[in-house]
Amino acid sequence: MLPCRECQHPVSENAAACPQCGAPRPAKASWNGYGFEYKSKASIGSLPLLHISFKYRPNMLPVPARGVIAIGQFAVGIITIAQFGIGAACLSQFAAGIWAVGQFCLAWSFVGQLGLYLHKGVGMLAVSLPELLEKLLT
């Protein structure tokens, strides 16, 4: 038995929550959220070469992946693989970038189910953003 880091109540090492105060993972000296996160030590400027994040902070906010190569539920990078992604080359369910592949896209050029494009779009509903704006403004 170890003391809970919040209320000092004795708890099991394997307890998911403190029975007295409800603190998550109470036996750990520090706890910074649920999930998995990896950042490579190699970086280009301030961005890690690879950042993988499927993690939530203790307040249940997601930790977005930010890196040259970013992989996660939410990600921003040069090359992005995510559910919600922004990047130069992006593979996402909701994608925004220069080149995008996704279900819903906003890009210079994309392949997807639905999307807005500036140069080229391929999909069930591919709409040119300049043409759409022209129709809406006239």
A tleap script that builds the chain and sets N, CA, C and O, in Angstrom:
source leaprc.protein.ff14SB
mol = sequence {
  NMET LEU PRO CYS ARG GLU CYS GLN HIE PRO
  VAL SER GLU ASN ALA ALA ALA CYS PRO GLN
  CYS GLY ALA PRO ARG PRO ALA LYS ALA SER
  TRP ASN GLY TYR GLY PHE GLU TYR LYS SER
  LYS ALA SER ILE GLY SER LEU PRO LEU LEU
  HIE ILE SER PHE LYS TYR ARG PRO ASN MET
  LEU PRO VAL PRO ALA ARG GLY VAL ILE ALA
  ILE GLY GLN PHE ALA VAL GLY ILE ILE THR
  ILE ALA GLN PHE GLY ILE GLY ALA ALA CYS
  LEU SER GLN PHE ALA ALA GLY ILE TRP ALA
  VAL GLY GLN PHE CYS LEU ALA TRP SER PHE
  VAL GLY GLN LEU GLY LEU TYR LEU HIE LYS
  GLY VAL GLY MET LEU ALA VAL SER LEU PRO
  GLU LEU LEU GLU LYS LEU LEU CTHR
}
set mol.1.N position { 0.842 -1.184 0.000 }
set mol.1.CA position { 0.000 0.000 0.000 }
set mol.1.C position { 0.888 1.249 0.000 }
set mol.1.O position { 1.890 1.335 0.710 }
set mol.2.N position { 0.480 2.192 -0.814 }
set mol.2.CA position { 1.192 3.464 -0.919 }
set mol.2.C position { 0.226 4.606 -0.620 }
set mol.2.O position { -0.983 4.443 -0.786 }
set mol.3.N position { 0.737 5.762 -0.181 }
set mol.3.CA position { -0.175 6.892 0.067 }
set mol.3.C position { -0.609 7.545 -1.253 }
set mol.3.O position { 0.175 7.658 -2.194 }
set mol.4.N position { -1.859 7.963 -1.295 }
set mol.4.CA position { -2.382 8.708 -2.444 }
set mol.4.C position { -1.626 10.032 -2.538 }
set mol.4.O position { -1.390 10.681 -1.518 }
set mol.5.N position { -1.253 10.429 -3.722 }
set mol.5.CA position { -0.492 11.679 -3.874 }
set mol.5.C position { -1.325 12.909 -3.540 }
set mol.5.O position { -0.757 13.960 -3.243 }
set mol.6.N position { -2.663 12.816 -3.576 }
set mol.6.CA position { -3.531 13.963 -3.294 }
set mol.6.C position { -3.919 14.052 -1.818 }
set mol.6.O position { -3.769 15.103 -1.194 }
set mol.7.N position { -4.432 12.918 -1.250 }
set mol.7.CA position { -4.987 12.981 0.113 }
set mol.7.C position { -4.218 12.131 1.131 }
set mol.7.O position { -4.550 12.135 2.316 }
set mol.8.N position { -3.190 11.403 0.672 }
set mol.8.CA position { -2.350 10.556 1.518 }
set mol.8.C position { -3.076 9.332 2.080 }
set mol.8.O position { -2.531 8.659 2.955 }
set mol.9.N position { -4.279 9.023 1.609 }
set mol.9.CA position { -5.007 7.822 2.014 }
set mol.9.C position { -4.263 6.608 1.446 }
set mol.9.O position { -3.846 6.650 0.289 }
set mol.10.N position { -4.082 5.523 2.221 }
set mol.10.CA position { -3.381 4.346 1.686 }
set mol.10.C position { -4.178 3.700 0.546 }
set mol.10.O position { -5.373 3.435 0.680 }
set mol.11.N position { -3.493 3.453 -0.579 }
set mol.11.CA position { -4.131 2.823 -1.740 }
set mol.11.C position { -3.215 1.754 -2.318 }
set mol.11.O position { -2.006 1.763 -2.089 }
set mol.12.N position { -3.803 0.845 -3.063 }
set mol.12.CA position { -3.046 -0.201 -3.740 }
set mol.12.C position { -2.192 0.415 -4.844 }
set mol.12.O position { -2.552 1.446 -5.412 }
set mol.13.N position { -1.064 -0.217 -5.146 }
set mol.13.CA position { -0.197 0.242 -6.233 }
set mol.13.C position { -0.919 0.208 -7.572 }
set mol.13.O position { -0.600 0.984 -8.473 }
set mol.14.N position { -1.901 -0.700 -7.706 }
set mol.14.CA position { -2.603 -0.887 -8.972 }
set mol.14.C position { -3.954 -0.181 -9.032 }
set mol.14.O position { -4.697 -0.366 -9.996 }
set mol.15.N position { -4.285 0.617 -8.031 }
set mol.15.CA position { -5.594 1.277 -7.995 }
set mol.15.C position { -5.734 2.268 -9.150 }
set mol.15.O position { -4.827 3.056 -9.418 }
set mol.16.N position { -6.885 2.218 -9.831 }
set mol.16.CA position { -7.156 3.153 -10.924 }
set mol.16.C position { -7.533 4.526 -10.385 }
set mol.16.O position { -7.260 5.545 -11.020 }
set mol.17.N position { -8.167 4.553 -9.200 }
set mol.17.CA position { -8.568 5.822 -8.580 }
set mol.17.C position { -8.553 5.663 -7.069 }
set mol.17.O position { -8.752 4.563 -6.552 }
set mol.18.N position { -8.317 6.760 -6.361 }
set mol.18.CA position { -8.329 6.750 -4.898 }
set mol.18.C position { -9.776 6.630 -4.422 }
set mol.18.O position { -10.632 7.389 -4.876 }
set mol.19.N position { -10.069 5.686 -3.511 }
set mol.19.CA position { -11.443 5.541 -3.030 }
set mol.19.C position { -11.910 6.726 -2.174 }
set mol.19.O position { -13.111 6.941 -2.008 }
set mol.20.N position { -10.962 7.485 -1.637 }
set mol.20.CA position { -11.346 8.607 -0.778 }
set mol.20.C position { -11.525 9.913 -1.564 }
set mol.20.O position { -12.548 10.582 -1.419 }
set mol.21.N position { -10.544 10.281 -2.389 }
set mol.21.CA position { -10.627 11.580 -3.084 }
set mol.21.C position { -10.902 11.458 -4.585 }
set mol.21.O position { -11.250 12.448 -5.228 }
set mol.22.N position { -10.749 10.251 -5.153 }
set mol.22.CA position { -11.028 10.048 -6.574 }
set mol.22.C position { -9.884 10.387 -7.510 }
set mol.22.O position { -10.069 10.385 -8.727 }
set mol.23.N position { -8.706 10.680 -6.974 }
set mol.23.CA position { -7.562 11.022 -7.824 }
set mol.23.C position { -7.210 9.844 -8.731 }
set mol.23.O position { -7.110 8.716 -8.248 }
set mol.24.N position { -7.020 10.076 -10.036 }
set mol.24.CA position { -6.642 8.989 -10.935 }
set mol.24.C position { -5.207 8.540 -10.694 }
set mol.24.O position { -4.330 9.355 -10.408 }
set mol.25.N position { -4.977 7.233 -10.812 }
set mol.25.CA position { -3.646 6.640 -10.602 }
set mol.25.C position { -2.988 7.195 -9.342 }
set mol.25.O position { -1.911 7.786 -9.424 }
set mol.26.N position { -3.616 7.017 -8.178 }
set mol.26.CA position { -3.153 7.680 -6.953 }
set mol.26.C position { -1.797 7.217 -6.433 }
set mol.26.O position { -1.149 7.958 -5.693 }
set mol.27.N position { -1.348 6.020 -6.793 }
set mol.27.CA position { -0.078 5.527 -6.270 }
set mol.27.C position { 1.123 6.145 -6.984 }
set mol.27.O position { 2.240 6.089 -6.468 }
set mol.28.N position { 0.911 6.731 -8.156 }
set mol.28.CA position { 2.021 7.353 -8.881 }
set mol.28.C position { 2.372 8.692 -8.241 }
set mol.28.O position { 1.490 9.454 -7.845 }
set mol.29.N position { 3.667 8.968 -8.147 }
set mol.29.CA position { 4.116 10.233 -7.553 }
set mol.29.C position { 3.646 11.431 -8.379 }
set mol.29.O position { 3.297 12.475 -7.828 }
set mol.30.N position { 3.639 11.275 -9.680 }
set mol.30.CA position { 3.093 12.322 -10.553 }
set mol.30.C position { 2.310 11.643 -11.662 }
set mol.30.O position { 2.601 10.508 -12.037 }
set mol.31.N position { 1.325 12.338 -12.176 }
set mol.31.CA position { 0.486 11.771 -13.226 }
set mol.31.C position { 0.088 12.888 -14.166 }
set mol.31.O position { -0.484 13.889 -13.738 }
set mol.32.N position { 0.390 12.723 -15.461 }
set mol.32.CA position { 0.093 13.803 -16.404 }
set mol.32.C position { -0.886 13.402 -17.498 }
set mol.32.O position { -0.890 14.015 -18.565 }
set mol.33.N position { -1.711 12.398 -17.265 }
set mol.33.CA position { -2.786 12.083 -18.201 }
set mol.33.C position { -2.810 10.649 -18.688 }
set mol.33.O position { -1.929 9.841 -18.396 }
set mol.34.N position { -3.865 10.372 -19.448 }
set mol.34.CA position { -4.083 9.049 -20.020 }
set mol.34.C position { -3.466 8.966 -21.401 }
set mol.34.O position { -3.307 9.984 -22.075 }
set mol.35.N position { -3.120 7.771 -21.823 }
set mol.35.CA position { -2.738 7.559 -23.210 }
set mol.35.C position { -1.250 7.413 -23.430 }
set mol.35.O position { -0.474 7.172 -22.505 }
set mol.36.N position { -0.877 7.570 -24.700 }
set mol.36.CA position { 0.496 7.335 -25.138 }
set mol.36.C position { 1.027 8.575 -25.847 }
set mol.36.O position { 0.317 9.218 -26.621 }
set mol.37.N position { 2.289 8.898 -25.569 }
set mol.37.CA position { 2.947 10.002 -26.267 }
set mol.37.C position { 4.424 9.673 -26.435 }
set mol.37.O position { 5.074 9.188 -25.510 }
set mol.38.N position { 4.946 9.945 -27.633 }
set mol.38.CA position { 6.366 9.761 -27.913 }
set mol.38.C position { 6.862 10.957 -28.722 }
set mol.38.O position { 6.237 11.352 -29.707 }
set mol.39.N position { 7.975 11.523 -28.304 }
set mol.39.CA position { 8.648 12.583 -29.056 }
set mol.39.C position { 10.077 12.135 -29.304 }
set mol.39.O position { 10.778 11.742 -28.371 }
set mol.40.N position { 10.511 12.192 -30.556 }
set mol.40.CA position { 11.896 11.828 -30.846 }
set mol.40.C position { 12.830 12.908 -30.307 }
set mol.40.O position { 12.459 14.077 -30.202 }
set mol.41.N position { 14.032 12.495 -29.973 }
set mol.41.CA position { 15.025 13.453 -29.476 }
set mol.41.C position { 15.566 14.307 -30.616 }
set mol.41.O position { 15.951 15.458 -30.409 }
set mol.42.N position { 15.594 13.735 -31.831 }
set mol.42.CA position { 16.036 14.495 -33.002 }
set mol.42.C position { 14.984 15.540 -33.345 }
set mol.42.O position { 13.785 15.271 -33.283 }
set mol.43.N position { 15.439 16.723 -33.703 }
set mol.43.CA position { 14.484 17.783 -34.034 }
set mol.43.C position { 15.028 18.652 -35.158 }
set mol.43.O position { 16.227 18.677 -35.434 }
set mol.44.N position { 14.115 19.354 -35.790 }
set mol.44.CA position { 14.466 20.358 -36.790 }
set mol.44.C position { 13.900 21.663 -36.260 }
set mol.44.O position { 12.685 21.856 -36.228 }
set mol.45.N position { 14.778 22.547 -35.849 }
set mol.45.CA position { 14.333 23.757 -35.159 }
set mol.45.C position { 13.733 23.363 -33.820 }
set mol.45.O position { 14.358 22.641 -33.044 }
set mol.46.N position { 12.539 23.829 -33.551 }
set mol.46.CA position { 11.882 23.480 -32.284 }
set mol.46.C position { 10.924 22.302 -32.431 }
set mol.46.O position { 10.328 21.864 -31.446 }
set mol.47.N position { 10.768 21.779 -33.662 }
set mol.47.CA position { 9.858 20.651 -33.885 }
set mol.47.C position { 10.595 19.327 -33.793 }
set mol.47.O position { 11.649 19.167 -34.409 }
set mol.48.N position { 10.058 18.365 -33.028 }
set mol.48.CA position { 10.667 17.038 -33.034 }
set mol.48.C position { 10.490 16.403 -34.410 }
set mol.48.O position { 9.510 16.681 -35.102 }
set mol.49.N position { 11.421 15.565 -34.804 }
set mol.49.CA position { 11.331 14.891 -36.093 }
set mol.49.C position { 10.068 14.029 -36.146 }
set mol.49.O position { 9.389 13.985 -37.171 }
set mol.50.N position { 9.755 13.345 -35.042 }
set mol.50.CA position { 8.559 12.506 -34.953 }
set mol.50.C position { 7.862 12.771 -33.630 }
set mol.50.O position { 8.493 12.733 -32.574 }
set mol.51.N position { 6.570 13.038 -33.682 }
set mol.51.CA position { 5.771 13.179 -32.469 }
set mol.51.C position { 4.516 12.341 -32.656 }
set mol.51.O position { 3.727 12.576 -33.571 }
set mol.52.N position { 4.340 11.361 -31.775 }
set mol.52.CA position { 3.148 10.519 -31.777 }
set mol.52.C position { 2.406 10.809 -30.482 }
set mol.52.O position { 2.988 10.724 -29.401 }
set mol.53.N position { 1.125 11.151 -30.582 }
set mol.53.CA position { 0.368 11.484 -29.376 }
set mol.53.C position { -1.071 10.994 -29.475 }
set mol.53.O position { -1.855 11.468 -30.298 }
set mol.54.N position { -1.390 10.045 -28.625 }
set mol.54.CA position { -2.767 9.595 -28.412 }
set mol.54.C position { -3.006 9.741 -26.915 }
set mol.54.O position { -3.289 8.761 -26.226 }
set mol.55.N position { -2.892 10.956 -26.422 }
set mol.55.CA position { -2.863 11.207 -24.987 }
set mol.55.C position { -3.848 12.300 -24.604 }
set mol.55.O position { -4.126 13.215 -25.381 }
set mol.56.N position { -4.368 12.183 -23.391 }
set mol.56.CA position { -5.235 13.205 -22.812 }
set mol.56.C position { -4.620 13.692 -21.510 }
set mol.56.O position { -4.117 12.894 -20.720 }
set mol.57.N position { -4.659 14.987 -21.287 }
set mol.57.CA position { -4.174 15.577 -20.039 }
set mol.57.C position { -5.126 15.212 -18.904 }
set mol.57.O position { -6.221 14.714 -19.165 }
set mol.58.N position { -4.737 15.447 -17.648 }
set mol.58.CA position { -5.633 15.138 -16.526 }
set mol.58.C position { -6.987 15.846 -16.617 }
set mol.58.O position { -7.978 15.328 -16.102 }
set mol.59.N position { -7.052 17.013 -17.256 }
set mol.59.CA position { -8.334 17.715 -17.409 }
set mol.59.C position { -9.102 17.252 -18.651 }
set mol.59.O position { -10.065 17.898 -19.064 }
set mol.60.N position { -8.676 16.133 -19.242 }
set mol.60.CA position { -9.294 15.469 -20.388 }
set mol.60.C position { -9.183 16.246 -21.698 }
set mol.60.O position { -9.954 15.983 -22.621 }
set mol.61.N position { -8.263 17.178 -21.810 }
set mol.61.CA position { -7.993 17.836 -23.083 }
set mol.61.C position { -6.968 17.005 -23.844 }
set mol.61.O position { -5.992 16.549 -23.247 }
set mol.62.N position { -7.162 16.794 -25.145 }
set mol.62.CA position { -6.196 16.005 -25.904 }
set mol.62.C position { -4.876 16.746 -26.083 }
set mol.62.O position { -4.837 17.975 -26.139 }
set mol.63.N position { -3.807 15.979 -26.171 }
set mol.63.CA position { -2.478 16.532 -26.434 }
set mol.63.C position { -2.231 16.384 -27.935 }
set mol.63.O position { -2.062 15.261 -28.409 }
set mol.64.N position { -2.205 17.483 -28.699 }
set mol.64.CA position { -1.993 17.356 -30.141 }
set mol.64.C position { -0.544 16.989 -30.458 }
set mol.64.O position { 0.385 17.416 -29.774 }
set mol.65.N position { -0.375 16.189 -31.511 }
set mol.65.CA position { 0.967 15.853 -31.987 }
set mol.65.C position { 1.463 17.017 -32.835 }
set mol.65.O position { 0.779 17.458 -33.758 }
set mol.66.N position { 2.660 17.512 -32.516 }
set mol.66.CA position { 3.267 18.612 -33.275 }
set mol.66.C position { 4.689 18.211 -33.616 }
set mol.66.O position { 5.525 18.051 -32.726 }
set mol.67.N position { 4.967 18.049 -34.901 }
set mol.67.CA position { 6.306 17.664 -35.306 }
set mol.67.C position { 6.447 17.678 -36.809 }
set mol.67.O position { 5.484 17.935 -37.531 }
set mol.68.N position { 7.658 17.401 -37.285 }
set mol.68.CA position { 7.872 17.287 -38.720 }
set mol.68.C position { 6.977 16.171 -39.244 }
set mol.68.O position { 6.274 16.346 -40.240 }
set mol.69.N position { 7.006 15.026 -38.574 }
set mol.69.CA position { 6.058 13.942 -38.826 }
set mol.69.C position { 5.195 13.860 -37.576 }
set mol.69.O position { 5.693 13.564 -36.490 }
set mol.70.N position { 3.907 14.120 -37.731 }
set mol.70.CA position { 2.993 14.152 -36.585 }
set mol.70.C position { 1.916 13.091 -36.763 }
set mol.70.O position { 1.243 13.038 -37.793 }
set mol.71.N position { 1.763 12.245 -35.744 }
set mol.71.CA position { 0.782 11.166 -35.779 }
set mol.71.C position { -0.028 11.229 -34.497 }
set mol.71.O position { 0.538 11.268 -33.405 }
set mol.72.N position { -1.356 11.240 -34.621 }
set mol.72.CA position { -2.192 11.277 -33.429 }
set mol.72.C position { -3.635 11.556 -33.759 }
set mol.72.O position { -4.012 11.652 -34.927 }
set mol.73.N position { -4.448 11.686 -32.719 }
set mol.73.CA position { -5.847 12.018 -32.940 }
set mol.73.C position { -5.951 13.439 -33.489 }
set mol.73.O position { -6.727 13.694 -34.410 }
set mol.74.N position { -5.175 14.360 -32.931 }
set mol.74.CA position { -5.071 15.734 -33.413 }
set mol.74.C position { -3.604 15.956 -33.740 }
set mol.74.O position { -2.742 15.685 -32.904 }
set mol.75.N position { -3.297 16.446 -34.947 }
set mol.75.CA position { -1.889 16.582 -35.321 }
set mol.75.C position { -1.661 17.762 -36.259 }
set mol.75.O position { -2.504 18.105 -37.087 }
set mol.76.N position { -0.478 18.374 -36.093 }
set mol.76.CA position { -0.029 19.463 -36.952 }
set mol.76.C position { 1.428 19.184 -37.286 }
set mol.76.O position { 2.242 18.985 -36.385 }
set mol.77.N position { 1.766 19.168 -38.574 }
set mol.77.CA position { 3.143 18.918 -38.964 }
set mol.77.C position { 3.332 19.045 -40.457 }
set mol.77.O position { 2.413 19.432 -41.179 }
set mol.78.N position { 4.520 18.720 -40.918 }
set mol.78.CA position { 4.792 18.718 -42.354 }
set mol.78.C position { 4.092 17.503 -42.965 }
set mol.78.O position { 3.357 17.627 -43.945 }
set mol.79.N position { 4.326 16.340 -42.381 }
set mol.79.CA position { 3.637 15.108 -42.774 }
set mol.79.C position { 2.753 14.716 -41.596 }
set mol.79.O position { 3.239 14.533 -40.480 }
set mol.80.N position { 1.455 14.587 -41.851 }
set mol.80.CA position { 0.499 14.386 -40.768 }
set mol.80.C position { -0.385 13.178 -41.030 }
set mol.80.O position { -0.938 13.023 -42.119 }
set mol.81.N position { -0.514 12.323 -40.018 }
set mol.81.CA position { -1.467 11.214 -40.039 }
set mol.81.C position { -2.297 11.367 -38.776 }
set mol.81.O position { -1.779 11.241 -37.666 }
set mol.82.N position { -3.610 11.644 -38.949 }
set mol.82.CA position { -4.424 11.961 -37.781 }
set mol.82.C position { -5.910 11.840 -38.096 }
set mol.82.O position { -6.306 11.673 -39.250 }
set mol.83.N position { -6.719 11.926 -37.050 }
set mol.83.CA position { -8.154 12.044 -37.264 }
set mol.83.C position { -8.460 13.477 -37.700 }
set mol.83.O position { -9.215 13.690 -38.648 }
set mol.84.N position { -7.876 14.457 -37.011 }
set mol.84.CA position { -7.987 15.870 -37.364 }
set mol.84.C position { -6.571 16.356 -37.634 }
set mol.84.O position { -5.780 16.488 -36.700 }
set mol.85.N position { -6.236 16.625 -38.894 }
set mol.85.CA position { -4.859 16.954 -39.208 }
set mol.85.C position { -4.682 18.187 -40.061 }
set mol.85.O position { -5.503 18.499 -40.923 }
set mol.86.N position { -3.577 18.889 -39.796 }
set mol.86.CA position { -3.167 20.038 -40.591 }
set mol.86.C position { -1.706 19.818 -40.944 }
set mol.86.O position { -0.878 19.602 -40.060 }
set mol.87.N position { -1.383 19.872 -42.238 }
set mol.87.CA position { -0.002 19.670 -42.629 }
set mol.87.C position { 0.199 19.860 -44.112 }
set mol.87.O position { -0.767 19.976 -44.866 }
set mol.88.N position { 1.451 19.893 -44.535 }
set mol.88.CA position { 1.752 20.016 -45.958 }
set mol.88.C position { 1.232 18.786 -46.699 }
set mol.88.O position { 0.566 18.916 -47.726 }
set mol.89.N position { 1.527 17.609 -46.190 }
set mol.89.CA position { 0.989 16.356 -46.715 }
set mol.89.C position { 0.200 15.718 -45.578 }
set mol.89.O position { 0.753 15.407 -44.523 }
set mol.90.N position { -1.087 15.529 -45.801 }
set mol.90.CA position { -1.965 15.155 -44.696 }
set mol.90.C position { -2.839 13.958 -45.058 }
set mol.90.O position { -3.510 13.966 -46.091 }
set mol.91.N position { -2.833 12.936 -44.216 }
set mol.91.CA position { -3.729 11.790 -44.334 }
set mol.91.C position { -4.579 11.799 -43.077 }
set mol.91.O position { -4.101 11.450 -41.998 }
set mol.92.N position { -5.852 12.200 -43.213 }
set mol.92.CA position { -6.701 12.404 -42.040 }
set mol.92.C position { -8.163 12.206 -42.393 }
set mol.92.O position { -8.542 12.212 -43.564 }
set mol.93.N position { -8.981 12.030 -41.360 }
set mol.93.CA position { -10.417 12.029 -41.585 }
set mol.93.C position { -10.854 13.455 -41.931 }
set mol.93.O position { -11.601 13.662 -42.887 }
set mol.94.N position { -10.391 14.426 -41.161 }
set mol.94.CA position { -10.621 15.845 -41.431 }
set mol.94.C position { -9.252 16.442 -41.726 }
set mol.94.O position { -8.441 16.620 -40.817 }
set mol.95.N position { -8.992 16.755 -43.002 }
set mol.95.CA position { -7.649 17.143 -43.420 }
set mol.95.C position { -7.613 18.559 -43.971 }
set mol.95.O position { -8.506 18.977 -44.707 }
set mol.96.N position { -6.570 19.290 -43.606 }
set mol.96.CA position { -6.310 20.609 -44.177 }
set mol.96.C position { -4.828 20.683 -44.492 }
set mol.96.O position { -3.989 20.397 -43.638 }
set mol.97.N position { -4.507 21.067 -45.715 }
set mol.97.CA position { -3.102 21.143 -46.067 }
set mol.97.C position { -2.888 21.442 -47.530 }
set mol.97.O position { -3.818 21.822 -48.241 }
set mol.98.N position { -1.658 21.270 -47.979 }
set mol.98.CA position { -1.332 21.478 -49.385 }
set mol.98.C position { -1.813 20.270 -50.179 }
set mol.98.O position { -2.561 20.417 -51.145 }
set mol.99.N position { -1.388 19.081 -49.775 }
set mol.99.CA position { -1.873 17.841 -50.371 }
set mol.99.C position { -2.573 17.073 -49.271 }
set mol.99.O position { -2.009 16.859 -48.199 }
set mol.100.N position { -3.792 16.660 -49.531 }
set mol.100.CA position { -4.558 15.987 -48.484 }
set mol.100.C position { -5.283 14.767 -49.038 }
set mol.100.O position { -5.757 14.756 -50.174 }
set mol.101.N position { -5.349 13.751 -48.203 }
set mol.101.CA position { -6.173 12.576 -48.463 }
set mol.101.C position { -7.027 12.418 -47.225 }
set mol.101.O position { -6.506 12.298 -46.116 }
set mol.102.N position { -8.355 12.417 -47.410 }
set mol.102.CA position { -9.211 12.316 -46.238 }
set mol.102.C position { -10.674 12.252 -46.598 }
set mol.102.O position { -11.053 12.316 -47.767 }
set mol.103.N position { -11.485 12.125 -45.571 }
set mol.103.CA position { -12.921 12.092 -45.775 }
set mol.103.C position { -13.434 13.503 -46.058 }
set mol.103.O position { -14.225 13.703 -46.980 }
set mol.104.N position { -12.989 14.475 -45.273 }
set mol.104.CA position { -13.345 15.881 -45.467 }
set mol.104.C position { -12.046 16.668 -45.603 }
set mol.104.O position { -11.197 16.621 -44.713 }
set mol.105.N position { -11.885 17.397 -46.719 }
set mol.105.CA position { -10.603 18.045 -46.993 }
set mol.105.C position { -10.760 19.516 -47.357 }
set mol.105.O position { -11.764 19.935 -47.931 }
set mol.106.N position { -9.746 20.273 -47.008 }
set mol.106.CA position { -9.564 21.646 -47.454 }
set mol.106.C position { -8.097 21.727 -47.842 }
set mol.106.O position { -7.217 21.674 -46.982 }
set mol.107.N position { -7.828 21.858 -49.158 }
set mol.107.CA position { -6.439 21.738 -49.594 }
set mol.107.C position { -6.204 22.394 -50.946 }
set mol.107.O position { -7.136 22.743 -51.671 }
set mol.108.N position { -4.913 22.548 -51.259 }
set mol.108.CA position { -4.513 22.971 -52.592 }
set mol.108.C position { -4.919 21.878 -53.575 }
set mol.108.O position { -5.468 22.163 -54.639 }
set mol.109.N position { -4.647 20.631 -53.214 }
set mol.109.CA position { -4.979 19.485 -54.042 }
set mol.109.C position { -5.344 18.328 -53.115 }
set mol.109.O position { -4.623 18.060 -52.154 }
set mol.110.N position { -6.455 17.638 -53.389 }
set mol.110.CA position { -6.873 16.579 -52.474 }
set mol.110.C position { -7.529 15.405 -53.187 }
set mol.110.O position { -8.001 15.518 -54.318 }
set mol.111.N position { -7.544 14.282 -52.492 }
set mol.111.CA position { -8.334 13.109 -52.853 }
set mol.111.C position { -9.140 12.788 -51.611 }
set mol.111.O position { -8.581 12.567 -50.537 }
set mol.112.N position { -10.460 12.762 -51.760 }
set mol.112.CA position { -11.284 12.505 -50.586 }
set mol.112.C position { -12.741 12.367 -50.942 }
set mol.112.O position { -13.115 12.397 -52.114 }
set mol.113.N position { -13.557 12.216 -49.925 }
set mol.113.CA position { -14.984 12.074 -50.135 }
set mol.113.C position { -15.621 13.436 -50.415 }
set mol.113.O position { -16.321 13.600 -51.414 }
set mol.114.N position { -15.380 14.406 -49.541 }
set mol.114.CA position { -15.907 15.761 -49.692 }
set mol.114.C position { -14.773 16.747 -49.499 }
set mol.114.O position { -13.917 16.549 -48.637 }
set mol.115.N position { -14.758 17.814 -50.297 }
set mol.115.CA position { -13.693 18.766 -50.056 }
set mol.115.C position { -13.742 20.015 -50.893 }
set mol.115.O position { -14.422 20.092 -51.916 }
set mol.116.N position { -12.994 20.993 -50.421 }
set mol.116.CA position { -12.770 22.249 -51.118 }
set mol.116.C position { -11.306 22.283 -51.536 }
set mol.116.O position { -10.420 21.924 -50.760 }
set mol.117.N position { -11.057 22.723 -52.787 }
set mol.117.CA position { -9.683 22.742 -53.272 }
set mol.117.C position { -9.393 24.048 -53.983 }
set mol.117.O position { -10.306 24.758 -54.403 }
set mol.118.N position { -8.108 24.360 -54.113 }
set mol.118.CA position { -7.676 25.535 -54.856 }
set mol.118.C position { -7.188 25.171 -56.254 }
set mol.118.O position { -7.382 25.941 -57.194 }
set mol.119.N position { -6.555 24.005 -56.405 }
set mol.119.CA position { -5.978 23.610 -57.691 }
set mol.119.C position { -6.679 22.393 -58.282 }
set mol.119.O position { -7.161 22.452 -59.413 }
set mol.120.N position { -6.744 21.295 -57.539 }
set mol.120.CA position { -7.284 20.041 -58.067 }
set mol.120.C position { -7.906 19.246 -56.931 }
set mol.120.O position { -7.327 19.129 -55.851 }
set mol.121.N position { -9.085 18.706 -57.183 }
set mol.121.CA position { -9.745 17.874 -56.188 }
set mol.121.C position { -10.415 16.686 -56.837 }
set mol.121.O position { -11.035 16.810 -57.893 }
set mol.122.N position { -10.289 15.533 -56.202 }
set mol.122.CA position { -10.906 14.313 -56.700 }
set mol.122.C position { -11.698 13.699 -55.564 }
set mol.122.O position { -11.172 13.482 -54.473 }
set mol.123.N position { -12.983 13.417 -55.828 }
set mol.123.CA position { -13.809 12.805 -54.801 }
set mol.123.C position { -15.274 12.864 -55.172 }
set mol.123.O position { -15.634 13.338 -56.250 }
set mol.124.N position { -16.121 12.379 -54.275 }
set mol.124.CA position { -17.558 12.386 -54.528 }
set mol.124.C position { -18.079 13.806 -54.709 }
set mol.124.O position { -18.889 14.064 -55.599 }
set mol.125.N position { -17.621 14.715 -53.879 }
set mol.125.CA position { -18.025 16.119 -53.974 }
set mol.125.C position { -16.779 16.981 -53.812 }
set mol.125.O position { -16.391 17.347 -52.703 }
set mol.126.N position { -16.167 17.293 -54.948 }
set mol.126.CA position { -14.966 18.126 -54.961 }
set mol.126.C position { -15.354 19.486 -55.519 }
set mol.126.O position { -15.762 19.590 -56.675 }
set mol.127.N position { -15.230 20.526 -54.706 }
set mol.127.CA position { -15.674 21.865 -55.085 }
set mol.127.C position { -14.475 22.808 -55.102 }
set mol.127.O position { -13.686 22.852 -54.158 }
set mol.128.N position { -14.356 23.563 -56.198 }
set mol.128.CA position { -13.293 24.561 -56.301 }
set mol.128.C position { -13.647 25.741 -55.405 }
set mol.128.O position { -14.712 26.339 -55.560 }
set mol.129.N position { -12.781 26.074 -54.486 }
set mol.129.CA position { -13.033 27.181 -53.566 }
set mol.129.C position { -13.155 28.524 -54.299 }
set mol.129.O position { -14.072 29.285 -53.991 }
set mol.130.N position { -12.269 28.852 -55.259 }
set mol.130.CA position { -12.436 30.118 -55.980 }
set mol.130.C position { -13.774 30.199 -56.731 }
set mol.130.O position { -14.424 31.245 -56.730 }
set mol.131.N position { -14.182 29.102 -57.367 }
set mol.131.CA position { -15.460 29.094 -58.089 }
set mol.131.C position { -16.631 29.235 -57.125 }
set mol.131.O position { -17.597 29.938 -57.421 }
set mol.132.N position { -16.550 28.577 -55.982 }
set mol.132.CA position { -17.615 28.668 -54.982 }
set mol.132.C position { -17.746 30.102 -54.462 }
set mol.132.O position { -18.855 30.623 -54.346 }
set mol.133.N position { -16.623 30.732 -54.152 }
set mol.133.CA position { -16.649 32.116 -53.672 }
set mol.133.C position { -17.192 33.064 -54.741 }
set mol.133.O position { -17.929 34.000 -54.432 }
set mol.134.N position { -16.825 32.814 -56.000 }
set mol.134.CA position { -17.321 33.648 -57.097 }
set mol.134.C position { -18.843 33.547 -57.210 }
set mol.134.O position { -19.522 34.557 -57.395 }
set mol.135.N position { -19.376 32.330 -57.098 }
set mol.135.CA position { -20.829 32.127 -57.172 }
set mol.135.C position { -21.539 32.773 -55.983 }
set mol.135.O position { -22.615 33.350 -56.135 }
set mol.136.N position { -20.936 32.672 -54.809 }
set mol.136.CA position { -21.565 33.231 -53.613 }
set mol.136.C position { -21.544 34.756 -53.601 }
set mol.136.O position { -22.459 35.387 -53.072 }
set mol.137.N position { -20.510 35.344 -54.177 }
set mol.137.CA position { -20.362 36.797 -54.132 }
set mol.137.C position { -21.017 37.525 -55.308 }
set mol.137.O position { -21.046 38.755 -55.331 }
set mol.138.N position { -21.545 36.777 -56.288 }
set mol.138.CA position { -22.221 37.438 -57.417 }
set mol.138.C position { -23.703 37.184 -57.412 }
set mol.138.O position { -24.416 37.668 -58.291 }
savepdb mol mol.pdb
quit
